Amino acid sequence: MPVRLTPLMKQRLTRRAYEMIERSLRYFPELKDSAITIGYTRKHLGSATVVYEKGTISRLIIRLKVRKLTYQTIGHELTHLIQGLGRGNLTASRAAVPDKIPSGETQCDIWTLARDRLFCDDPPTYIKMPRIIREHWMDYKESVRELCIAAIDKRLTQRHYIRWLEDELRKLAKRATPHEPKIGQLNLPWVI
């Protein structure tokens, strides 16, 4: 898939960030035939834009903050592009697509976490979850990902699948306890 960097992103892009973007793109085969412009942002963690010209998709753009970049942020913005592609060209008839990712920020977080474990390196921004899960994300990330996958399955039969997911996350926080680091007395040898 062709990737174009904006001039500002070329100045700011680190090797680490470039490798993260390249690795993330491999998990989005839906974008393989699309040219993607990657820009830089200072204000947010990231943003995504689908540009239409005369009702037809003409450009796919994501903007990323390179400092403290996570796979979660990259995956989230690429998922927004998939959401845009799912809407298709505005001039074409809109047939229902069963695998289409519904629009919305929370939906974007759910589908990003479900896509692959790679995108579980940081807690999502828009899914409502207890603070303990956010604070101990590494202890909960696998369980949260499994719940996101289950929520996508529930969506086929249950209209309020996001509410179900958020209820399950509250239950998860109550029944599981994170691994607390054990802090004990520091043992030092006696020096005589």
N, C-alpha and C positions, 0 to 999 in steps of 0.2 A: 504494500500500500504506500502510495506516495505521501511523504510528509514534508511540509514546508515550514520553516521557522521564520518568524517575523524578525526584522533587524534587531529589535530590542531583546528578543529571546535569544538570538545568537550571541549577544553580548553577555547575557546573564546565565546562560545554560552551563551547568557543570557536567563533567563526565558522568558522575553518579546519577544526576537527574535524567540525562539522556539515556543512560542504560535502563533506568526505571521505566521511562516512557516506551522504549523499544520492547522491553519485556512485557509490559502491560498490553501493548497493541496485539501481541500474539494471541491473547485471550478474547479478542473481538473479531472473529472471522467475518462478521456482518459488514465490517468496515474495509475489508481487503480491496474492494474495487473503488474505494472513495479516496479522494485527495483530502488530507486533513492539514489545516493550518494551525500551528501551535504558537501561541503568543504568550506574553508575560503580563502578569497583573501584580499590582502592589496592594490592592485593597482587600481582596478576598483570597481564600485558599485556591479557588479556581472558578471558572465559569465556562459555559458552553453556548454556542450560537449556531443555529442552522439558518443560513441565508437563502432566501427565495428570490428569484428574478422571474417575473411574469408567471408566477405560480409553480415554478420548477425549482427544485433544490439546486443551488449553484455552488455553495461553499459550506464546508463544515469547519468550525473553528472552536478550539479550546484555548483557554488562557490559564496559566498555572503560576502560582507563586513558588519559585524555585527553593527558597529557604524553607526548611522543614517539610519538604515535599514527601508525601506518603503515597503508597500504592492505592490506598482507599480514595484519596482525592483524585488521582489519575483515573482510576476505574469509575468513579462517580461521574466525572465529566465525560468520559467516553460512553457511559451508559446513557447520558443525556443525548448524545449524538444518535444512538440507537433508537431512543424514543422519537427523535425527530425524523429519522428515516422511516420509522413505523407509521408516521402520519402520511408519508409519501408526498408525491407532488400534489399541489393544491388543485390542479386542473384535472387530475384523474379521478375516477369514481372511487368512493371509499368503501371497499368491501371489508368486512370484519376479518381480522387476522388473529387466529387463536393464540399464537405465540408472541404477539405484540406486547411490548412492555408499556403499561399504562403511564400516562404523563403524571408528573408530580415529583416533588423532592423526596418524600418518604418512600414512594415506590422505587425511585432511583436507588436509594440506599439499600432497600431490600434486594433488588435484583443484582446490585453490585456485590454484596456480601455472598449471595448465592452462587455467583458466577465461578469463583475460585477462592481458595484459601489465601492466595496471594494478596487479595484485597482486604484481608482482615488484620492488617498491621496497625490499624488505628480505629477507634470507635467511630461509627457513623455519626453524622451531625443531626440528621432529621428524624430518626426513629426515636420515639419517646421511650426512655428506659431509666430505671433507677440509677441513682448516682453511684451506688456501689459497683454496678456493672461497668460504668465508664471508668471509675477509679482503678478497678482491677481488671481491665479489659483483657489482658493476656490470659487470665484464668477463665474468662467467660466466652472468649471469642468463638471457640468451636461450637459451644452450645447455642450461641446466638445465630451463628451461620446455619446450623441445623434447623433452628426455628424459622429462619427466613426461607429456607427451602420448603419447609412444611407449609408456610404461609402462602407461597406461590401455588402449591398444590391445592390448598384450601380455597384459593380464589376461584377455582373452577366451579365450586359448589356453594361457596359462602361469600356473600357480598361484603361483609364486614371483616375481611381477612386481616386488615391492618389492626383493627381493634383487638382481634383474637391474638395477633402477634404481641402487641403491647401488654395484654393481660398475661400471656405466657411469660414474658420477660419479667413482669412483677413477681410472678410465682417463682421463677428461676432465682431471683435475687433473695427470696425468703427461704428457699430450701437449700441453697448451696452457700457454702462459706468460702471466701477466697483464701488462698494460701498467704498467710501473713508471714513476713520475715521474722525469724526468731531473734529477738534481741536479748542477749544475756550478758553476764558479767564478762568483761574482757580478761582473758587469762594471759598474764605476762609472766615470764620466768623471773624468779627472784635473783637479784644481783647482789652479791656480798662483796 
